[in-house]
Amino acid sequence: MNLLIVSGSQRTQSQSAKVASYLAQITTEFSQSSHIELCTHELPFWDGEAESKLDKGGPWPMISQKVKRADALILITPEWGGMASPLLKNFLLMCDNQDTGHKPALLVSVVSGISGAYPIAELRMNALKNNKLVALPDHLIIRNVEEVLNGKPAASGNQVAHSATRESALEGRIQYSLHMLYQYAEALSGIRARHNAQPYPKQQEYIYGM
């Protein structure tokens, strides 16, 4: 099983990329994992035409191959003004639903404070319909992200114990989420195999729903 992690921050050296690296390091059930940091690629602003994705020498052919090979995805977005990252939304618009259809996706929001729910709601509501990704019922919100998943305590004294307890709880929830993502990937692989072998009649007529 192949896992693709996509971090959608528009800044380099971001907390989203930090979380992506952490997830890639602790993933044990997936046989392969890779990470795309969107801000390091000059993706075009998609205009709805296939040609705009295929600029000579552009990064999209390489990225689309990684999407195609993936059995599951993790989509990581920072919260900016209560919204998901424009880079991540643009990436999802560019994806071909033949490559993303019926693949599970774990949604992850990272935030410097204590909010973080709005980007998850936005992605569930209007980012997954046409590409047919299947969002897991569970999601992750990494709050106070600068203080966690750094590999060492960020405080001293009594705060160390509190920080360690919180870190342990967060790590447990992350492990659970990764395990469930793998279970969904295995379960949905059979659907994709049957779908590719014998596509449902007139499926392209319903590509955007009714």
N, C-alpha and C positions, 0 to 999 in steps of 0.2 A: 504494500500500500504506500502510495506516494502522497506526501503532504506539501502543500504550497502555502506559505505565510506571506501575506501582503500587508506592509505597513504604509499607511496613507498620509503621514505627516508631510507637510510642505517644507519642513526644515530639516537640514542635515543634523546629525548627532542628536536626534530627537528621542524623547521618552518612548514614543511608539516603536522606534527601531530597537531600543533597549529591550522592551518587552518582547518583541519578535525574536531577538537573539536568545533571550532566556527560554522562550517556548521551544525554539529549535534545539537547544542544548538538552532539555529534559525530556524531549519526546523519545519514548522507547518502543512503543508498539508499531509505529510506522517504520517501514524499512528504509525510506528515504525522506528527507525534508529539505526544502529550499526556501529562501527568503528573497522577496522582491521589495526593495525600498524605493517606492515610486518617485521620490524627489531626486533620486540619482539618475533618472532617465528623463530625457526630454520628450515626453509623450505629447503628441499634438492635442489641441482642444478639438474633440471629435465633432464634426459637422453633420453627422448622419450618413455620410458617403463612405463606402468601403475604401475608396482610393486614399482618403485622408489618413488611413491607418498604415499605409504601405509606402511611406516615403523611403526612397532609396537610402540605405544605410541607417534607417531609423531603428529604434529598439523594439517596435511592436512585434515583428515576426518572432523574435527570440522569446518575448514575454508570452505571446499566445501559445507557443509550443509548451512552455512550462504549465500554462493553464490547462492545455489539452491533456498533458500527461498526468495531471494531478487527480487523485481519487477523493481528496477533501481539501478544503481551503480554510484558512483562518484570516479574517478580515479585521485589521486593527486600525482604528481611527482615533485621533485626538478629538476633544470637544472644543470647537472654536465658535464662540458666540451661540452656544447651544445647538450647534449643527455638526454634522459629519463633514469630513474633509472633502473639499471639491476635487482634489486629486483622486481620491478613492471613488467618488461618484463617477468621475470621467472614465476611470479604469473599468468600472462595471458597465458603463454604456458601451465601451469599445469591445467588450468580450462577446464572442460569438456564442449563441446559446447552444450550438452543437457541441461546444467544448465545455460549457458549464452546466448544461441541463442535467438535473437529477443527481447533482453532487452536493454533499452536505457542507455547510459553512458554519463555523463558529464565529460569532460576532464579538469583538472586543473593543471596549471604549477605554481610553486612558485620559485622566484628568488630574490637574494639579491640586484641585480642591476636593469637595465631597459630592459633586454632582455627577454627571456622566451618563444619565439615563436617556437624555434626548437624542444623542447620536444613534443609540441602539434602536429607539423607536422610529427614527427617520429611516434607517436602513431597512428595518422590517416593513415599513409602510410603502416605500416607493423606490427601493433600489434593487429588488430581487425578482420582480414579477416576470419581466420579459426574458431575463437570462436564465430563469428556471432553477437557480440555486435553491437549495433547501436549507433554510436557516434552522439550526438546532433550537429546541424550545428553551434551553438554557443559554445564557450568555455570560460574559465576564465584564465587570466594570472595575478597572484598576484605579482606585481613588488615592489621592496623595502620592502619585506615582513616583515622585522624586525620592520618597522615603523608603520605597520597597524594591525588592528584586535587584538589589545592588551587590549582594554577596557579603555584606557586613552591616552591623547595626549602625544606625545614623544618629544615635543618642547616647546618653550616659546615665549611670545610676539606675533608679527605678524605671526610668524610661526605657532602658535596654530590655528589661523583662517584658514590658508591655509591647515594645516593638517586635521582639522575638515571637511573642504569642500571636500577634497580628500577622506576622510574616508566615508563621507555620500554618495558620488558618487559611491564608491566601494560597499558599502552595498546595494545600490539600484540595482546595476548590479547583485550582488549575489542573491538578492531576486528574480529578474527577471529570472535568470538562474535556480534557484530551482523550481520556478513555472512552467517553460517550461519543466523541467525534469519530474515533476509530470504529466503534460499533456501528454507527450510522454509515460510515464509508463501506464497511463490509456488506451491510444489509442492502444498500442502494446499488452496489456493484452488479448484482443480479438483474436489477431493473435496467441498468444501462446496457448490459450485455444483450438482453432480450430486445431492447429498444433498437440497438444498432443492427442486430441480426435481422429483425423484421419490424421496421418502423410502422407505427400505427397509421392506417390509411388517413390521408388528408391532414396529417399532423401540421403541415406548414400553413394550412388554412386557419389554424387556431394558434398561431405563433404568438399573437398578442392578446389572447383571450377573446372574450365577447363583450 
